[in-house]
């Protein structure tokens, strides 16, 4: 199951990277096209700069949204599949450390409490019974 999750995450990461590459290539082609239009005099330099700045802003916003969506999807996948995956070695080691601390605490507490001997317990019961018989 862990292999499946890793495979899905890798595929998603590759598809996001391919989308980002396509966006960067498209952005480069757009810059070349606007630059060519400015050189021909079809578009004023100020207008060309404004178009490039706007395109850059939109591309960066798109990339940021894509990265955030990918991160959310990956976290959701790991969390969803995590319920079905066996615990990792790290998780087991942490659990063992916690159990060792609990056992140490239990042993410390049991040493602090005085142990009542069986004879003392019987004597305590007989005293309690004697107190009830009084009239």
C-alpha positions in Angstrom: 0.0 0.0 0.0 2.9 2.4 0.8 4.4 1.7 -2.6 1.0 2.6 -4.3 0.9 5.9 -2.4 4.5 6.7 -3.4 3.8 5.8 -7.0 0.7 8.0 -7.1 2.6 10.9 -5.5 5.4 10.5 -8.0 3.0 10.5 -10.9 1.2 13.6 -9.7 4.6 15.3 -9.1 5.7 14.5 -12.6 2.4 15.7 -14.1 2.7 19.0 -12.1 6.3 19.4 -13.3 5.3 18.8 -16.9 2.5 21.4 -16.6 5.0 23.9 -15.1 7.4 23.2 -17.9 4.7 23.8 -20.5 3.7 27.1 -18.8 7.3 28.3 -18.7 7.8 27.4 -22.4 4.6 29.2 -23.3 5.7 32.2 -21.3 9.0 32.2 -23.2 7.2 32.1 -26.5 4.9 34.9 -25.4 7.9 37.0 -24.5 9.5 36.3 -27.8 6.3 37.2 -29.7 5.8 40.5 -27.8 9.5 41.3 -28.2 9.2 40.7 -32.0 6.0 42.9 -32.1 7.9 45.7 -30.3 10.8 45.4 -32.7 8.5 45.6 -35.7 6.8 48.7 -34.2 3.4 47.1 -34.0 3.3 47.4 -30.2 4.8 50.3 -28.3 7.6 49.4 -25.9 5.6 50.6 -22.9 2.6 48.5 -24.0 4.9 45.5 -24.6 6.4 45.9 -21.2 3.0 46.1 -19.6 1.8 43.0 -21.4 5.0 41.1 -20.4 4.6 42.2 -16.7 0.9 41.2 -16.7 1.7 37.8 -18.3 4.5 37.2 -15.8 2.2 38.1 -12.9 -0.5 35.7 -14.1 1.9 32.9 -14.8 3.4 33.2 -11.3 0.0 33.2 -9.7 -0.9 30.1 -11.7 2.2 28.3 -10.7 1.7 29.2 -7.0 -1.9 27.9 -7.2 -0.8 24.7 -8.9 2.0 24.1 -6.3 -0.5 24.7 -3.4 -3.1 22.3 -4.9 -0.4 19.7 -5.4 0.7 20.1 -1.8 -2.8 19.7 -0.5 -3.5 16.7 -2.8 -0.3 15.0 -1.6 -1.0 15.6 2.0 -4.6 14.3 1.6 -3.4 11.2 -0.2 -0.8 10.5 2.5 -3.3 11.1 5.3 -6.0 9.0 3.6 -3.8 6.1 2.8 -1.9 6.5 6.1 -4.9 5.0 7.9 -4.4 1.7 6.0 -0.6 1.6 6.0 1.3 -0.3 8.7 3.2 1.8 11.1 6.7 2.7 10.1 9.8 1.6 12.0 10.1 5.2 13.3 6.5 5.0 14.7 7.2 1.7 16.3 10.4 2.9 17.9 8.6 5.9 19.3 5.9 3.7 20.7 8.5 1.5 22.4 10.1 4.6 24.0 6.7 5.7 25.3 6.0 2.2 26.7 9.5 2.1 28.4 8.8 5.5 30.0 5.4 4.3 31.3 6.9 1.1 32.7 9.6 3.2 34.5 6.9 5.5 35.9 4.8 2.5 37.1 7.8 0.9 38.8 8.8 4.2 40.5 5.2 4.6 41.8 5.0 1.0 43.1 8.3 1.5 45.0 7.1 4.6 46.7 3.9 2.9 48.0 4.5 0.8 51.1 3.5 -2.7 50.6 1.0 -4.1 53.1 1.8 -7.5 54.4 -0.8 -10.2 54.5 -0.6 -10.4 58.3 -1.2 -6.6 58.6 -4.2 -6.9 56.3 -5.7 -9.7 58.4 -5.1 -7.8 61.6 -6.7 -4.8 60.1 -9.8 -6.8 59.1 -10.1 -8.4 62.6 -9.9 -5.0 64.2 -12.6 -3.7 62.0 -14.8 -6.7 62.8 -14.2 -6.3 66.5 -15.3 -2.7 66.3 -18.7 -3.8 64.8 -19.5 -6.3 67.6 -19.5 -3.6 70.3 -22.9 -2.7 71.6 
